[in-house]
Amino acid sequence: MKVLYHHRIASRDGQYVHIESLTGALAALGHDVVIVGPGFADAGGVGADSRLIVFLKRYVPRALYELIEFAYNLRDYFRLAHAIRVHRPDFIYERYNLYLLSGVWARRRFRLPLISEVNAPLFDERNRYGGIALKRLAAATERAAWRGADCVVTVTNVLRDRIIDEGIPVDKVVVTPNGVDLDRFPVQPSRDEAKRRLGLEGALVLGFTGFARDWHGLDRVVDLLAAARERNLCFLLVGDGDVRPALEKKARELGVAGRLRITGFVERDAIPAYVRAFDVALQPAVVDYASPLKLFEYMACASAIVAPAKANIREILTAGDNALLFDPVDPAQFVAAVARLCADAPLRARLGAAARRTLIERDLTWAHNARTVMAIAHDLAVRPVVAAAAPLWRKDHV
């Protein structure tokens, strides 16, 4: 089949990795993938917004920025329409974003099935963490985008329930957790060899990948380094983040600066070489509905995982079986779980092996997700696409 993959991502972060991974898996299955998106994500560095987005966020008032987001639909719709006329796709696969309705409009106009991938309830997320100026418009566009799709694909059962609570029929919502490409995470090299290549030979490595934020609580890991009797214990943060200066300052003050290593952002292809070196892989915090990409990378590398015992995490991990889970409201439990793994090499080996086995047995891979998407698309292809979709404004929701 021919897939038109539509998105509005303008940063090279986890979202960008998700797009590359799924479109690559679809292409590997033999499908023709046409991508319609902003096209300027490459202008930013790894983990960064494009320069245009950085400029707009910094200098444009929030309400005007959101109007620009909404106005983007007009230009984007014509790009979509042109791509549909030229490439004649069998369906549209869209990565949902706030204020993004051009995919729904194209579905109506061209009677093409639309699958919407929802990774977060973005109205709630942005309102909570960054603030939204045009709340009524934002909430209305989110509902319209979800209702206007023929199928909504989401990443956790927790998020599925939230989407259903917004009035989306149960049979229109499918859960496909994030995954990994196992070919990029082979069993070899060994953990010892991976450490040697990074200059960490003989160290016991605590590891974290991604953008580190204050709510991750990584300062507790620095405290653990200072309190640990094992002088070979080190913390490898593969990525960057707002808290980097504070972590480095604290490490200097506690005399463990030499045991804290922060790589800065690294290219995606280099990630496995670092994660393979993790003896203990850290997922210290997570939002309630997410399916963290790093979690599957940890599992692929057979690292022993410490993660919060939240419902979305427990959809993948089982306490004492393939990970140690801790009560997220008790910081002491996180530290105790990490310390326990540091002191018990056989437990690390057992949990790590079980985590990779879970990944394989449940086929938590991008290839599996691509097959699921195509099964949905084949099913939608035999149904007539109704031209009318949910209106943007509904009196009972305004």
N, C-alpha and C positions, 0 to 999 in steps of 0.2 A: 504494500500500500504506500501511498504518498502522504506524508505527514507534514502539516504546516505547524511548526513549533513557534508559538508567539509569546513574547515576554517583554518586560520593561525594566530589566536589570541593567544598571549602569555602574556596577562595582565588581571588582574581581575578588569576591569573598566566597563564603560557603554557598551562597545562592548560585554564583557563577560555576562553582564546582558541580553543583547539582545539575545545572543545565548541560554542561559538557558531558557529564557522566550518563545522563539519560539519553541525550541525543546520540551519543556514541554507541550506547547499547542498542538503540533502535536501528541505527545504521548497520551495526554488526549482525543484526537479524536479517538484513537484506532489504530493509525498507528505505525509501527515498525521503530524506528529511530536509525540508526547506525552513530556514530560521528567519523570522521577522522580529527584529528588536532594535533598540536604539543604535547599536553599532559603535558606540564610543566607550564601552567598558574598558577596552584595551588601552584607553588613554591614561587610565590610572595605574598605579603600581599594584602588585599583589596585595590583596586585603584592603584596597583603597577604593573610594568613590572616584568617578571620573572628575577631571578638573572642573568641568562645567557644573556638576552637581555640588562640588565643594564650594564653588563661587556662589551659587544660588542660595545654598543653605546658610552661608555666612553673611551675605549682604542683602538678601531679599526678605521682607517681612513674611511671617509664617502664612498669613492668609493669602498673600499674593503668590507665594511659592505653591500653595495648594491649588490655587486657580490655574497656575501654569501646568501643574500635574493633570488637572482635569482637561485643560485645553489641548494637551498632548493627544487626547483621543481623536481630535479632528484630523491632524496630520497622520496619525498612526492608522486611522481607519482607511485612508486612501492608499497608504502603503500596503495594508493588508488586502484591500480590494484588488490592487494591481498584482500582488503575488498570487492571489487566488485565480485571477483571469489568466495569468501567464503559466502557472504551474499546475492548476486544476487538482488540488489536493483532495484526498478522500475525507479528511476531517481536520479540525483545528485542535491542537493541544496547547492550552494556555497556562502559563504560570501566573496565577492570580497576583494582582497588586492593587493597592488602594487607589481609588479614582479611575481604575482602568476598565472601560466599558467597550472599547473598540472591537474586542473579540465577540462580544454579545451582539453588537450591531452587525458585524460581518456574518455571524450565524444566521441572523434574521434575513439579511439581504440575499445571501447566497444559498440558504437552506442546507448548510453544512453542519454535521454533528460537531458539537463543541464539548471537549473534555477540559475541565478546569482543575488544575492542581493547586490546592490550598495548603500552604505550609504553616500558616499562622493566622489568627484572627486579627488582621492588621489594624482595624479600627481600634480595637481594645488595646493592642500592643503599643501603637503609636500614641494613643491618648494617655496611656499610663506612663510611658517612659520618655516621650518627647513632647507630647502635647499636640492637640489638633485645634486649629482655629475654626474651621468650617465643619463643626461636628455633625449637623443635620445632613449636609451634602455627603460627607464621608460615610456616615452610617447607611445612607440610602444607596450610594453606589456599591457598597459592599454587599448589601442584600440583593441588589439587582444583578450583580455579577454572579453570585452564587445561584440565584434562581434562574438566571438566563442560560445556564449551562445544561447540557443533556446529562452529564455525569460529573460529580465532584470527587476527585481523588485526593485523599488526605493522608497524613503520615502517622497518626496515632488514633486510637479509639477515643481518647480524651477529646481530641479536636473534632473527631466525627460527631460526638455527642453535642458539642457546642454548635456545630453547623446545623444539625438536625433541630436543635432548639430554636434556630432562626427560621424555621418553617420549611426547610429543604426535606423532601420525602426521603424516608429511610432507604428505599431501594435505589436512590440516585447517588448515594455516598459509598465509596469504596476506600478501604484502608490499605495502603501500601507503605510500610516503613521505609525509611531511607536504607541504603545498602552500601555495598562496596564492590569493587572489581577485584576479585581474588587473584587475578593474574598480576596485578600490581603489588600484591602483598604475599609473596611466596614464603614458605616456611624458612627457606634459606635467604640470607646467611643466618647463622646461629646468633643468639643474643650476645654472646661473648664477642663474636666477630664484629657484630654491629657496633658494640661499644668501642672496640679497638679502633675501628675506622673513624670514630668520632673523638678519639683521644680520651675516652672514658674507661679505659681498661681497668678492671678490678673494682670499679665503682658499683654501688647499689643505686640504681637510677629511678627516681620518681619523675614521671613525665606528664606533660599537659600540652595539647596542641590547640591552636586557634587564637582568637582575639580575647585577651584576658581583661576582664572588667572587675570592678570593685566587688560586685555581688558574688563573684566566684570564690572569694575568701581565700585567695592564694597566699595571703600574708601568714596564714596558719601553717602553711608548708615551710615557710622560712623559719617560723618559731620551732617547728619540729626539727629542722636541720640543726638549730642551735642547741636543742635539748637532747639530741640523739647521742648515744655513746659511740655509735658506729661513725668513725671519722671519714669513712669512705662513702657515706650517704651524700647524694647530690640531687639537685632539682634541675631538670632540663625542661625549659619552657620553649616549645617550638612555635614561635609566633611573636606577637607583640601585643600592645594594648595600653590603655590609659593608665593602668596601674604600674607600668614598668618602672618609672622613676621611684615610686614609693617602695616597690619591692627591692630594688637595688640599694636604696638608702637604708632600708631596714636590715638587709643582709650585711652591709658595711658596719652598721652600728652593733650588730650581734656577732661580728667577727666571722661570718660564713660567706663572705662575698665570693671566695674562691670555689664555693660549692653550689653557687647559683649560676646557671648558664642560660641566657636568653638569646635565641638565634636571630630575632627579628623575623619578618615575613620571609618565607621560603617558597620556592616554586612548588606547585602541586606534585610534580614527579619526584621531588626530593623527600617528600613527607615519609614514605615507607622506611627509608634508611634511618630516620630518626626514631620512629615509633618502634621499630624492631629492637631498639636499645632499652626500651622501658621495662624495668622489672615490675613497677607498680604504675598503672595508668590511672590518672585522676580525672574524674568527672565531678568536681566538688559541688556544683550547683547546676540547675537546669530550670527553665520555665516549665510550667505545668503541662503544656501541650506539645512540646518539641520532640523531634526525633533526631538527636545530635549526630552529625556526621562522624565526629571524632570517636563516638562509641563503637561504631562498626569497624573503624580502622584499628582501634585497640583490640577488638575481638579477632580481627584477621591476623594480627601479629601475636596472638596467644599471650597477651600481657594480662597480668592479674589486675582486675578493675575494682576501683572503689567509687561508688556512685550513690546518690540519694535514693531512698526507698519511696520515690514518687510513683504514682500510677502509670505514667507514661514510660518510665524506666522499667517498671515491673512487667510491662508488655514484652520486654526483650530479655531482661536479666532476672535470675532467681537467686535470692539470698542464700549464700552458702553452697550453691551449686556451681554457678559460673561467674560469681562476683561476690564481693562483700558490700552490702547495702547498709546505709546508716540513716538514722532519723534526721531529716533535713532541718529540723528546728533545734537540734542539739549539736552545736559545733564540736563538742568534746567527742562525740561519736565518730565524726570524720577523722579526727586526729588518732583516736584509738584504733580505728580500722586500718589506717595507713601504718601505724606502729606495729600492729599485729602481723601484717604482711611482711614488713621489713624483717621481722624476727623469725619468719617461718618460710624457708625456701620451698619445702615440699608443698605447702598450701598454695604458694604462688604458682608453682608448676601445675598443680591440679586445676586450680581455677582458670588459669590461662588456657590450658588444653581444652577444658570444657567450654570456654567462651568461643574458641575457634570452631569446636565441634557443633555448637549451637548455630553458629553462622552458616555452616555448611548444611546441616540437617534441615534448617528452616529456609534455606536458599535466600538469605538476606543479601541479595546481590542486585546490581543495576540490571543485569540480564533478566532476572526474574521480574523486576518491575516493568521492564520493557515488554515482556511477554504478556503481563497483566494488562497493560495499556492497549496492546493490540487486540487482545481478547475482547475488551470493552468496545474498541472501535469496530470490530467485526460485528458485534451484537448491535451497535447503533446503526451500522450501515444498512441493516435490513428493516429499520424502522423509518417511517416518514418523519422528517424534521418539521415540526410545527413552526410556522413563521412568527407567530406572536410569542413574546416572552414576557416575563414579569416587568411591569412598568417601573420607571426610575422612581417615581413618587407614589406612595400609597398613603391615603389619608389616615389610616389607622396606625401608621408608624411615624408620622411626622409630628 
